[in-house]
Amino acid sequence: MAKPLELIPIKDWGLFSEDPKPYVIAGPCSAETEEQVLETARGLRAFGINVYRAGIWKPRTHPGNFEGIGTDGLAWLQKVKKETGMAVCTEVANAKHIFDCIKYGLDMVWIGARTTANPFLMQEIADALKGTDIPVLVKNPVNPDIDLWIGALERLNLAGVKKLGVIHRGFSTAEKQEYRNAPGWQIAIELRSRYPELPFFADPSHMGGSRAYLKEISQKSMDLGIEGLMIESHCNPDVALSDAKQQLKPCDLQTLLESLRIREKESAAAEYQKQIDHLRAQIDIIDENLIYTLKSRMEISKKIGEYKKQNNVAILQTARWESLLAKAIESGAKAGLSEKFITDVFNAIHEASVEAQNNILKED
């Protein structure tokens, strides 16, 4: 059971002038020059964006790459705020960043994926935020570890941060794929189910890594009921000093946002409620049958484990498992179920069966 978080609703943060659909935070990956920061902000403000982002300190994998303009860039964000009235925010990775952001009057900060994965840094940041009222967004850690993500939120909340939200930017992977980061939507869905009141943003820019994928990822986010987007926008993205391929001109971002179909969280229509309740009742019955079937299967697995123990046979029978999985995938395909879905489900069942049989051997 997830530990409750004490939260202030995003509509009370004072950052968004109304309750938009979706909430949008936009701006360049990096603040590069004062002119670039201001020109981009003007372009975004022209069509209603009121929260501006720009990276000041950039964690780069290799030294020698552009690692951000540093603290000087905070003065440029001050000018954005003064000229346009937009709220401004940036990424922080340590206590000094927090103190600098407070000094320059930033309205919000976010914590990057690398930092979220480090409990020592998260505690340092949480301690630095004590006694402040600044909103904080936390990106998912680089690896798909939901407890690490939740732990970061808990540290901040215990420090008194109640204006708290998350950003889903996908997960690093060594596997070849079309996106820059594996979406791992199931992790986001699980976090949302545990904390439905937690403000939730998606980051299509870092998930996709290319302008070509921004629309489809943004729409997927809306379809899942995610209420906010953080998207990178640059007045001249082709010459950007970092992440040029994933940034949009302000006018192109406006086109993207206007093309999105926003889903409602619920419908009060009587016919909808009638049909959805009927279908959910059917799901409940099927789920009960699934539980009974899984229980029966596990009991047989335990009997197999007892028989293996009596005959001094190893638990894991690789050839048998590979044959079973291949058959399940084939049957699943005929039923219109994806190979990934069947593989994930049967792997979970197999792991539980192996663990049950292993516990039987431990009884010796």
Phi, psi and omega in degrees: 000126182292140177287130182299146174253140176270111190234149170258128182304145183300330180294344180257010180283338181081016181263323184256131186291342178211194179254079187286163175229107354274171165292137181230131171242124186219156179155178186288154173306312181230142168284117186253313177220160178299319180297315180297318181296314183288319180296318178296318180298318179298318180296322180286319181294332183300332179244022166103000177292131182237007172232120188250133179243148172199134179284127179259315175248123186246112176287114182251148182293319183245138176294152180098339173284166180296117185251026177095156182282341180085196189303330179305329182292340179295328177294328177292322178293326174302318180293323176301313182298316182291318185283318188257341185081004179287147168285149184232147181210162178208170179275141177236152182224359177200178184295322180299319178301318179299311182298320179295318180296320178294319180301321183267006173074031177293151187268340183197156173227159170230158182248128185283168186299321180294321182288320179304328183283356184245101182302329179295313178294321179298320179292322177299316179293317179301317179297321181292334183273352181301133179085000178259172180235020186279132177294148181226130173251140184241118176286154177296152177295163184299328179257153185284071181242099185293328180292326176295320177296312180296321179301321178296318178296319181296319179299316180293317181296320178295335178276000178100005178281109182252340174272083193229136178211180182230159175233124177264114182241009180084179188234144178293144180209149177275349181285144179286130181205169183285326181275158176295317178234140178296127184303316180054045183303330183298329178291317178297319180296319179296317179297318180296323180292328179282325183229073183297339181273355184283122177303133190232121176245149170251151180241083181298332183297309182280334177289315183277317182075005182205144177301332184298336186256357187296318182295311185293323179289321178297317180292321176301319179298317179294320180297329180275357178086014175289131191268352184221158176229137167247113185233138181278133181222138186221140182296335177212075189299333183296339180249013181300146182278348176210142175050046183299323187289342186253006182258147181247148168294151179307319180295325179287327176294320177301315179299316180299310183297322180289341181273348185287142173261117185269128181267140175281149180289331182203166177230138179268001182298132185299317182294320177300310181300320180298312183290319182292322177295321179296314181292321179294326176297321177295319177300317181300319179294316179298319180297320177299318178294323178298316180299316180297317180296317179295322177298316180297319180296318181294324178296322177291322178300321179293322177296321176298318179299319178297319182292322176296320180296316180297329184254012176055049180249141180297150182293307188280119177246091190300314183298318178298315182295316180298321178293317180298315182294318179299319179294320180295320179296318179296314179295321179297320179299319178295333180269003179082021180256138185290154178299320180298316181298311180298317181297315180297315182295311184289329175296319178296317179295317181296317180298319178294322179293317179298318180297319179296316179292325178295323179295328177294317179295327181294343183287350179299000000 
